[in-house]
Amino acid sequence: MQDMKDSARIQEEELSFTSGGRRIGIQAWRSQRAYSPAVLVLRGAGGADAGNRYISHMGRAVATQGFDTFLVEYFDRTGTTYATETLIKTNGPAWLETIHDAIDFLSSREDVDTEHIGMFGYSLGGYLAVAQAARDERVKAIVELAGGVDAETAAGVRRLPPMLIVHGREDQRVSFTNALELQSLCEKLHTPVQTLFLPGERHLLSAGAGLVAVRQALHFFDAHLRCSNAALC
């Protein structure tokens, strides 16, 4: 990884694009390195509430290490603030279309490395990241935290990019069995998969576990995004 001296050298900016006739916001943290790999960040069902703020912190942390990170506010498509199980079933297709459009938007920019795109998804965002990657070969690596794979995606998927699965063993919101099911699917597809299963951790990771998860994610993205581009290694 890069030296931590680069930690202050990130630039924050607000971007937006249109999906389904709605304006979709993107909170971006740019590494200010030329042609850095891009990582899309997807929040969980709580949207931008206090429980999800550490996802923003993780986005910044990834950016400090030489990646351009883009937190996609996919709830803007449906005006959602908190996703219930009913809303997830109803709005899931629109959110996936929005994420696809986000990748299109970022890929159209000359300052984004379209050959090295990763995704970092938490909870619902993890499910959506897996579903998007299953149908979009532009996604080269996924860090999936406290999520899993839905039955429809699992039944139809033929490929997935390299994946890091992070999950608390005591998660009461998304059962740990979901992580095991996703791991099994990756192995079935011969997808390179790493796991970080955290004893005693629940759906919202503690500060210490969150730091461990960020460090593991950085190592993973180094291996599967930055270091697949010889010019960045």
C-alpha positions in Angstrom: 0.0 0.0 0.0 1.0 3.6 -0.3 2.6 5.5 2.5 0.1 7.0 4.9 1.6 10.4 4.1 -0.8 10.5 1.2 -3.7 10.5 3.6 -4.2 14.3 3.5 -4.0 14.4 -0.3 -7.6 13.6 -1.2 -10.0 15.9 -2.8 -13.7 15.8 -2.0 -16.3 16.7 -4.6 -20.0 16.3 -5.3 -21.0 14.7 -8.6 -24.4 13.8 -10.1 -25.9 12.0 -13.0 -29.4 11.1 -14.2 -31.1 7.7 -13.9 -34.7 7.0 -14.6 -35.3 10.8 -14.9 -34.0 11.4 -11.4 -30.9 13.2 -10.3 -28.5 10.8 -8.5 -25.8 12.2 -6.2 -22.3 10.9 -5.8 -20.0 11.8 -3.0 -16.5 11.5 -4.4 -13.1 11.3 -2.7 -10.3 11.6 -5.3 -6.8 10.4 -4.5 -5.2 13.1 -6.8 -3.1 10.4 -8.3 -3.2 10.2 -12.1 -5.6 7.6 -13.4 -6.4 5.9 -10.1 -8.6 2.7 -9.8 -12.2 3.5 -9.1 -14.2 2.0 -6.2 -18.0 2.5 -6.0 -19.3 2.5 -2.5 -22.9 1.4 -1.7 -24.6 2.1 1.6 -27.0 -0.2 3.4 -30.8 0.0 4.0 -30.4 2.9 6.5 -29.2 5.2 3.8 -27.3 8.2 5.1 -28.4 7.8 8.8 -26.0 7.7 11.7 -25.5 3.9 11.5 -24.1 4.2 8.0 -21.7 7.1 8.6 -18.8 4.8 9.0 -19.3 3.7 5.4 -18.3 7.2 4.4 -15.3 6.9 6.7 -14.3 3.7 5.0 -14.7 5.5 1.6 -12.3 8.2 2.7 -9.8 5.6 4.0 -9.8 3.8 0.7 -9.2 7.1 -1.1 -6.2 7.9 1.1 -4.5 4.9 -0.2 -4.6 5.8 -3.9 -8.1 4.9 -5.0 -10.8 7.2 -6.3 -13.9 6.3 -4.3 -17.5 7.2 -5.3 -20.4 6.8 -2.8 -23.4 6.4 -5.0 -26.7 7.6 -3.4 -28.8 5.1 -5.3 -31.8 5.8 -2.9 -32.2 9.1 -4.8 -33.8 7.2 -7.6 -36.8 6.2 -5.5 -36.8 8.9 -2.8 -36.1 6.3 -0.2 -34.6 7.2 3.2 -34.9 3.8 4.8 -35.4 0.5 2.9 -37.9 -1.9 4.5 -38.1 -5.5 3.2 -41.1 -4.5 1.1 -39.3 -1.5 -0.5 -36.3 -3.7 -1.2 -38.4 -6.1 -3.2 -40.2 -3.2 -5.0 -37.3 -0.9 -5.7 -34.4 -3.4 -6.2 -34.6 -3.4 -10.0 -34.5 0.4 -10.1 -31.6 0.6 -7.7 -29.6 -1.9 -9.8 -30.4 0.1 -12.9 -29.1 3.2 -11.1 -25.9 1.5 -10.1 -25.4 0.4 -13.7 -26.0 3.9 -14.8 -23.5 5.1 -12.3 -20.8 2.9 -13.8 -21.8 4.2 -17.2 -21.4 7.8 -16.0 -18.1 7.2 -14.3 -16.8 5.2 -17.3 -17.6 8.2 -19.6 -15.2 10.4 -17.6 -11.7 10.8 -18.9 -10.3 11.0 -15.3 -11.6 7.6 -14.3 -9.7 4.3 -14.9 -12.4 2.3 -16.5 -10.3 -0.9 -16.6 -10.0 -1.1 -12.9 -13.4 -0.6 -11.2 -14.2 -2.2 -7.8 -17.2 -2.1 -5.5 -17.5 -1.8 -1.7 -21.0 -2.6 -0.5 -22.4 -2.7 3.0 -25.5 -4.8 3.9 -28.1 -4.1 1.2 -25.3 -2.4 -0.7 -23.4 -5.7 -0.5 -26.3 -7.6 -2.0 -26.6 -5.0 -4.8 -22.9 -5.0 -5.5 -22.9 -8.8 -5.9 -26.0 -8.6 -8.2 -24.5 -5.9 -10.3 -21.1 -7.6 -10.7 -22.9 -10.9 -11.7 -24.1 -9.1 -14.9 -21.4 -6.4 -15.4 -17.9 -7.5 -16.4 -16.6 -4.0 -15.8 -16.6 -4.7 -12.1 -13.2 -6.3 -11.4 -13.3 -6.8 -7.6 -15.9 -6.6 -4.7 -15.5 -6.1 -1.0 -18.9 -7.2 0.5 -19.6 -6.3 4.1 -22.6 -7.8 6.1 -24.5 -8.7 3.0 -24.9 -11.8 0.9 -26.5 -12.9 -2.4 -30.2 -13.1 -3.2 -31.7 -16.3 -4.5 -32.4 -15.0 -8.0 -28.8 -13.9 -8.5 -27.5 -17.1 -7.1 -29.6 -19.2 -9.4 -28.6 -17.4 -12.6 -25.1 -16.2 -12.1 -22.3 -17.6 -14.2 -19.4 -15.5 -13.1 -18.3 -13.2 -10.3 -15.1 -11.1 -9.9 -12.7 -11.7 -7.0 -14.4 -11.1 -3.7 -13.7 -10.3 -0.1 -16.5 -11.3 2.2 -16.6 -9.5 5.6 -19.2 -10.5 8.2 -19.7 -10.5 11.9 -20.4 -14.0 13.3 -23.1 -12.6 15.7 -24.9 -10.5 13.0 -28.6 -10.5 14.0 -29.8 -8.4 11.0 -28.2 -10.4 8.2 -27.4 -13.9 9.5 -23.8 -15.2 9.2 -25.2 -18.0 7.1 -25.6 -15.5 4.3 -21.9 -15.0 4.2 -21.3 -18.8 4.1 -23.8 -19.1 1.2 -22.0 -16.4 -0.8 -18.6 -18.1 -0.1 -20.0 -21.4 -1.3 -21.3 -19.7 -4.5 -17.9 -18.2 -5.2 -16.2 -21.5 -4.7 -18.7 -23.2 -7.1 -18.0 -20.5 -9.7 -14.2 -20.8 -9.1 -14.2 -17.2 -8.1 -11.1 -16.1 -6.1 -12.6 -15.4 -2.6 -11.2 -14.3 0.7 -13.1 -14.1 3.9 -12.9 -12.0 7.1 -15.4 -13.6 9.6 -15.3 -11.6 12.8 -16.1 -13.3 16.2 -18.4 -11.4 18.5 -19.2 -8.8 15.8 -22.8 -7.8 14.8 -24.3 -6.0 11.8 -22.6 -2.7 12.7 -19.0 -3.4 13.3 -17.2 -2.0 16.3 -14.5 0.6 15.7 -11.7 -2.0 16.1 -13.3 -4.5 13.8 -14.0 -1.7 11.3 -10.3 -0.8 11.2 -9.4 -4.4 10.6 -12.0 -4.6 7.8 -10.6 -1.4 6.1 -7.1 -2.7 6.2 -8.1 -6.1 4.7 -10.1 -4.2 2.0 -7.1 -2.1 1.1 -4.9 -5.2 0.7 -7.6 -6.8 -1.4 -8.0 -3.8 -3.7 -4.3 -3.5 -4.0 -4.1 -7.1 -5.3 -7.1 -7.1 -7.6 -7.3 -3.5 -8.9 -4.1 -1.5 -8.5 -1.7 -4.3 -9.0 -3.5 -5.6 -12.1 -2.3 -2.3 -13.6 1.5 -2.5 -13.8 1.8 1.3 -14.1 0.2 1.6 -10.6 2.2 -1.0 -8.7 
